[in-house]
Amino acid sequence: MPATPLPTPSAPPVAGPYSPAVRAGDLVFLAGQIPIDPATGALVEGDVSDQARQVLANISAVLGDIRAQWTDVVKATIFLAGSLEHFATVNEVYAGVVGDHRPARSTVAVAALPAGAAVEIEVVVHAPVD
């Protein structure tokens, strides 16, 4: 099955040689989103909860671009810069977005994230072709 990049007009501008969303069969892989404001291309100001909200808003926008929603998400990976000290805060914001839906999830502490972001999230979506 060929991997096909999908149009994502609502995604923030990409900062490298990658696609925000790529289809492979019935799965769509979304590239990690950091808290970039799509309107300005700048990292949002604020604390980790503000950053998490922006990341999740970016993912929601890309989900809309591919005609999917959070209930179609089968796996999420959360990357936290530095340590897991912000795990509870990000978890609370994340829970507010996914609601009762519970995709598989991993959370990983990393040394650093692009643009100095505190959080990055990527997801895999089950989105059968029409």
VENKALIN-V979350 format. One record per residue. N is the residue number from 1. RES is the residue in one letter. PHI is phi in whole degrees, 0 to 359 (none if undefined). NEAR is the number of other ideal C-beta (glycine too) atoms within 8 Angstrom. D_FIRST is the distance of its C-alpha to the first C-alpha in Angstrom with 1 decimal. Layout:
# VENKALIN-V979350
n:N res:RES phi:PHI near:NEAR d_first:D_FIRST
n:N res:RES phi:PHI near:NEAR d_first:D_FIRST
This chain:
# VENKALIN-V979350
n:1 res:M phi:none near:4 d_first:0.0
n:2 res:P phi:285 near:4 d_first:3.8
n:3 res:A phi:272 near:7 d_first:6.6
n:4 res:T phi:235 near:7 d_first:9.2
n:5 res:P phi:298 near:8 d_first:12.8
n:6 res:L phi:250 near:12 d_first:14.8
n:7 res:P phi:291 near:5 d_first:18.5
n:8 res:T phi:222 near:11 d_first:20.9
n:9 res:P phi:296 near:5 d_first:24.4
n:10 res:S phi:272 near:8 d_first:26.1
n:11 res:A phi:287 near:14 d_first:24.8
n:12 res:P phi:300 near:9 d_first:27.4
n:13 res:P phi:302 near:7 d_first:27.1
n:14 res:V phi:282 near:9 d_first:24.8
n:15 res:A phi:248 near:5 d_first:26.8
n:16 res:G phi:185 near:4 d_first:24.4
n:17 res:P phi:277 near:2 d_first:21.3
n:18 res:Y phi:209 near:6 d_first:18.8
n:19 res:S phi:250 near:9 d_first:17.4
n:20 res:P phi:295 near:11 d_first:18.8
n:21 res:A phi:213 near:15 d_first:15.6
n:22 res:V phi:227 near:11 d_first:11.9
n:23 res:R phi:269 near:13 d_first:9.4
n:24 res:A phi:222 near:10 d_first:6.2
n:25 res:G phi:67 near:5 d_first:6.2
n:26 res:D phi:272 near:6 d_first:9.9
n:27 res:L phi:252 near:11 d_first:10.8
n:28 res:V phi:238 near:13 d_first:12.4
n:29 res:F phi:257 near:10 d_first:13.8
n:30 res:L phi:265 near:14 d_first:17.2
n:31 res:A phi:297 near:11 d_first:19.0
n:32 res:G phi:301 near:9 d_first:22.4
n:33 res:Q phi:253 near:16 d_first:25.1
n:34 res:I phi:252 near:13 d_first:28.7
n:35 res:P phi:282 near:15 d_first:31.7
n:36 res:I phi:264 near:14 d_first:31.6
n:37 res:D phi:284 near:11 d_first:33.3
n:38 res:P phi:299 near:11 d_first:31.1
n:39 res:A phi:286 near:4 d_first:34.3
n:40 res:T phi:250 near:5 d_first:35.9
n:41 res:G phi:75 near:8 d_first:33.2
n:42 res:A phi:253 near:6 d_first:35.6
n:43 res:L phi:298 near:11 d_first:35.4
n:44 res:V phi:292 near:10 d_first:37.2
n:45 res:E phi:273 near:4 d_first:40.6
n:46 res:G phi:124 near:6 d_first:41.7
n:47 res:D phi:273 near:6 d_first:41.2
n:48 res:V phi:296 near:10 d_first:38.1
n:49 res:S phi:291 near:11 d_first:38.1
n:50 res:D phi:297 near:11 d_first:38.0
n:51 res:Q phi:295 near:16 d_first:35.2
n:52 res:A phi:297 near:15 d_first:33.2
n:53 res:R phi:299 near:9 d_first:33.9
n:54 res:Q phi:293 near:12 d_first:32.6
n:55 res:V phi:302 near:14 d_first:29.4
n:56 res:L phi:292 near:12 d_first:28.8
n:57 res:A phi:294 near:8 d_first:29.7
n:58 res:N phi:298 near:14 d_first:27.2
n:59 res:I phi:296 near:12 d_first:24.4
n:60 res:S phi:301 near:10 d_first:25.9
n:61 res:A phi:295 near:11 d_first:25.8
n:62 res:V phi:293 near:15 d_first:22.2
n:63 res:L phi:303 near:14 d_first:21.4
n:64 res:G phi:298 near:10 d_first:23.5
n:65 res:D phi:300 near:13 d_first:21.6
n:66 res:I phi:261 near:13 d_first:18.4
n:67 res:R phi:58 near:5 d_first:20.5
n:68 res:A phi:231 near:10 d_first:20.4
n:69 res:Q phi:216 near:6 d_first:23.3
n:70 res:W phi:301 near:10 d_first:24.3
n:71 res:T phi:291 near:5 d_first:24.1
n:72 res:D phi:270 near:10 d_first:20.3
n:73 res:V phi:286 near:15 d_first:20.3
n:74 res:V phi:256 near:9 d_first:19.4
n:75 res:K phi:207 near:9 d_first:20.2
n:76 res:A phi:232 near:13 d_first:22.5
n:77 res:T phi:234 near:12 d_first:23.7
n:78 res:I phi:251 near:13 d_first:27.1
n:79 res:F phi:247 near:14 d_first:28.6
n:80 res:L phi:245 near:16 d_first:32.4
n:81 res:A phi:287 near:12 d_first:34.3
n:82 res:G phi:90 near:8 d_first:37.1
n:83 res:S phi:200 near:6 d_first:37.4
n:84 res:L phi:267 near:7 d_first:36.8
n:85 res:E phi:298 near:6 d_first:40.1
n:86 res:H phi:262 near:11 d_first:38.3
n:87 res:F phi:305 near:9 d_first:36.2
n:88 res:A phi:297 near:6 d_first:38.4
n:89 res:T phi:295 near:11 d_first:38.6
n:90 res:V phi:295 near:15 d_first:34.8
n:91 res:N phi:301 near:9 d_first:34.3
n:92 res:E phi:295 near:9 d_first:36.8
n:93 res:V phi:295 near:12 d_first:35.2
n:94 res:Y phi:302 near:13 d_first:31.7
n:95 res:A phi:300 near:8 d_first:33.2
n:96 res:G phi:295 near:7 d_first:34.8
n:97 res:V phi:272 near:9 d_first:31.5
n:98 res:V phi:281 near:11 d_first:29.4
n:99 res:G phi:61 near:7 d_first:32.4
n:100 res:D phi:280 near:4 d_first:32.1
n:101 res:H phi:289 near:8 d_first:28.3
n:102 res:R phi:230 near:4 d_first:27.6
n:103 res:P phi:294 near:10 d_first:24.1
n:104 res:A phi:300 near:6 d_first:23.7
n:105 res:R phi:206 near:8 d_first:25.1
n:106 res:S phi:233 near:7 d_first:26.2
n:107 res:T phi:231 near:12 d_first:28.9
n:108 res:V phi:228 near:8 d_first:29.6
n:109 res:A phi:273 near:9 d_first:32.6
n:110 res:V phi:234 near:8 d_first:31.9
n:111 res:A phi:298 near:4 d_first:34.5
n:112 res:A phi:199 near:6 d_first:33.7
n:113 res:L phi:234 near:12 d_first:31.2
n:114 res:P phi:304 near:7 d_first:30.8
n:115 res:A phi:63 near:8 d_first:33.7
n:116 res:G phi:78 near:7 d_first:35.8
n:117 res:A phi:295 near:12 d_first:33.9
n:118 res:A phi:268 near:10 d_first:34.9
n:119 res:V phi:215 near:17 d_first:31.6
n:120 res:E phi:219 near:12 d_first:27.9
n:121 res:I phi:225 near:15 d_first:25.3
n:122 res:E phi:237 near:12 d_first:21.5
n:123 res:V phi:222 near:11 d_first:19.6
n:124 res:V phi:244 near:12 d_first:16.4
n:125 res:V phi:239 near:14 d_first:16.2
n:126 res:H phi:271 near:9 d_first:15.1
n:127 res:A phi:219 near:12 d_first:14.7
n:128 res:P phi:304 near:5 d_first:13.3
n:129 res:V phi:291 near:5 d_first:12.7
n:130 res:D phi:301 near:2 d_first:16.1
